[in-house]
C-alpha cells in the first residue's frame, strides 16, 4: 500500500494510513516562501513502527 501514496494529496495519504503512527517532514525551498497548490506526499517509507512522509507543495511563491 505504501507504494501507492507518493504524489497523492497528503489528506488522502493520511486517510489511507488509518490509525498508523506518522512522522511528517516538510520539504521546503531554501528561501522564504508560501506553499501554493496541493500539499502532497512526495516520499513515503516505513521506519520501525511508524510511516515517514516527506511532503511538499506543488509550487512555492517567494516572499520578501
C-alpha positions as CSV (number, residue, x, y, z in Angstrom):
1,X,0.0,0.0,0.0
2,X,2.8,2.4,0.7
3,X,3.9,2.4,-2.9
4,X,0.5,3.9,-3.9
5,X,1.0,7.0,-1.6
6,X,3.7,9.1,-3.3
7,X,2.3,12.1,-5.2
8,X,-1.2,11.8,-3.6
9,X,-2.6,14.7,-1.6
10,X,-1.4,14.5,2.0
11,X,-5.0,14.4,3.2
12,X,-5.7,11.3,1.1
13,X,-2.4,9.6,2.1
14,X,-3.2,10.1,5.8
15,X,-6.7,8.8,5.3
16,X,-5.3,5.6,3.6
17,X,-3.0,5.0,6.5
18,X,-5.8,4.9,9.1
19,X,-4.5,4.9,12.7
20,X,-0.9,4.2,11.9
21,X,1.7,6.5,13.5
22,X,3.1,9.1,11.1
23,X,6.3,11.1,11.2
24,X,5.8,14.1,8.8
25,X,8.7,16.1,7.4
26,X,8.2,19.1,5.1
27,X,10.4,19.7,2.0
28,X,10.9,23.5,1.9
29,X,12.8,25.8,-0.5
30,X,16.0,27.5,0.9
31,X,14.3,30.9,0.8
32,X,11.2,32.4,2.5
33,X,8.1,31.2,0.5
34,X,4.4,30.4,0.6
35,X,3.3,27.0,-0.5
36,X,0.9,27.0,-3.4
37,X,-1.4,24.3,-4.7
38,X,-1.9,20.9,-3.1
39,X,0.2,19.6,-0.3
40,X,1.4,16.2,-1.5
41,X,3.1,13.2,0.0
42,X,6.4,13.1,-2.0
43,X,8.3,10.2,-0.4
44,X,6.9,7.5,1.9
45,X,8.8,5.0,3.9
46,X,8.3,2.7,6.8
47,X,10.6,3.0,9.8
48,X,10.2,0.9,12.9
49,X,6.5,1.2,13.9
50,X,5.7,4.4,12.0
51,X,5.3,5.7,8.5
52,X,7.6,8.6,7.5
53,X,6.2,11.0,4.9
54,X,8.1,13.8,3.2
55,X,5.6,16.3,2.0
56,X,5.7,19.4,-0.2
57,X,3.5,21.8,-2.1
58,X,3.1,21.7,-5.9
59,X,4.8,25.1,-6.1
60,X,6.2,27.9,-3.9
61,X,5.9,31.6,-4.2
62,X,8.9,33.6,-2.9
63,X,8.2,36.2,-0.3
64,X,10.5,39.1,0.7
